[in-house]
C-alpha cells in the first residue's frame, strides 16, 4: 500500500513520537516511577499508535480498494482491517 507523501509525513511523526514515549515508559519502569505516571505515559503511546494506524488506513483506502493491480479487498477484508485497530 502506498500512502501519500503528506499523510506519510504525519504518520512518521506520530510513530516517532510514540517511539520516544515508549522509550520513556521503559525508563520509567526501570527507575521505579509511580504506577499512575507509567500508565498515563503508556496510554499516550497507545493513542499515538492508534492515530498513526487510522491515518494509514484513511489515506490508503483508495489503494486498498484498488489493490494496485491485485484483486481488490472485499468488504469483509476491509472490515477486518479496521477492527484490528480497535
TAPEFEN-V429603 format. One record per pair of residues at least 4 apart in sequence whose ideal C-beta (glycine too) atoms are under 8 Angstrom apart, sorted by sequence separation. I is the first residue (numbers start at 1). J is the second residue. D is the distance in Angstrom with one decimal. If there is no record, write none. Layout:
I|J|D + I|J|D
This chain:
3|7|5.0 + 4|8|6.7 + 5|9|6.5 + 6|10|6.9 + 7|11|6.1 + 8|12|6.1 + 9|13|6.5 + 10|14|6.5 + 11|15|6.2 + 12|16|6.2 + 13|17|6.3 + 14|18|6.3 + 15|19|6.3 + 16|20|6.6 + 17|21|6.3 + 18|22|6.1 + 19|23|6.6 + 20|24|6.5 + 21|25|6.6 + 22|26|6.6 + 23|27|6.4 + 24|28|6.2 + 25|29|6.4 + 26|30|6.3 + 27|31|6.2 + 29|33|7.2 + 33|37|5.0 + 34|38|7.0 + 35|39|6.1 + 36|40|6.2 + 37|41|6.4 + 38|42|6.1 + 39|43|6.3 + 40|44|6.8 + 41|45|6.8 + 42|46|6.5 + 43|47|6.4 + 44|48|6.4 + 45|49|6.4 + 46|50|6.3 + 47|51|6.3 + 48|52|6.5 + 49|53|6.3 + 50|54|6.3 + 51|55|6.2 + 52|56|6.5 + 53|57|6.4 + 54|58|6.0 + 55|59|6.0 + 56|60|5.7 + 57|61|6.5 + 60|64|5.6 + 61|65|6.2 + 62|66|6.3 + 63|67|7.3 + 67|71|6.0 + 73|77|4.2 + 74|78|7.1 + 75|79|6.3 + 76|80|6.4 + 77|81|6.5 + 78|82|6.6 + 79|83|6.2 + 80|84|6.7 + 81|85|7.7 + 82|86|7.1 + 3|8|4.6 + 28|33|3.9 + 33|38|5.7 + 63|68|5.9 + 67|72|4.7 + 73|78|5.2 + 66|72|6.3 + 67|73|6.1 + 57|64|7.7 + 65|72|5.6 + 3|11|6.5 + 64|72|8.0 + 65|73|6.7 + 73|81|7.5 + 28|37|6.2 + 29|38|6.1 + 64|73|5.3 + 28|38|4.9 + 25|38|6.2 + 28|41|6.3 + 65|78|7.7 + 64|78|6.6 + 25|41|5.0 + 24|41|5.5 + 25|42|5.3 + 64|81|7.3 + 21|41|6.1 + 25|45|6.3 + 21|44|5.3 + 22|45|5.0 + 21|45|4.5 + 57|81|6.6 + 57|82|6.6 + 18|45|5.3 + 21|48|6.3 + 57|85|6.8 + 18|48|3.7 + 17|48|5.3 + 18|49|5.2 + 54|85|6.4 + 53|85|4.6 + 15|48|7.6 + 14|48|5.3 + 15|49|7.6 + 18|52|6.8 + 14|49|7.8 + 50|85|6.5 + 14|51|5.5 + 15|52|5.2 + 14|52|4.1 + 11|52|5.0 + 14|55|7.0 + 11|55|5.1 + 10|55|5.9 + 11|56|5.7 + 7|55|5.9 + 11|59|7.8 + 7|56|7.5 + 7|58|7.7 + 8|59|7.9 + 7|59|3.5 + 3|56|5.9 + 7|60|7.9 + 1|56|7.7 + 4|59|5.7 + 3|59|5.0 + 3|60|5.2 + 2|60|7.2 + 1|60|4.5 + 2|63|5.6 + 1|63|4.9 + 1|64|6.2 + 2|68|7.3 + 1|68|7.6
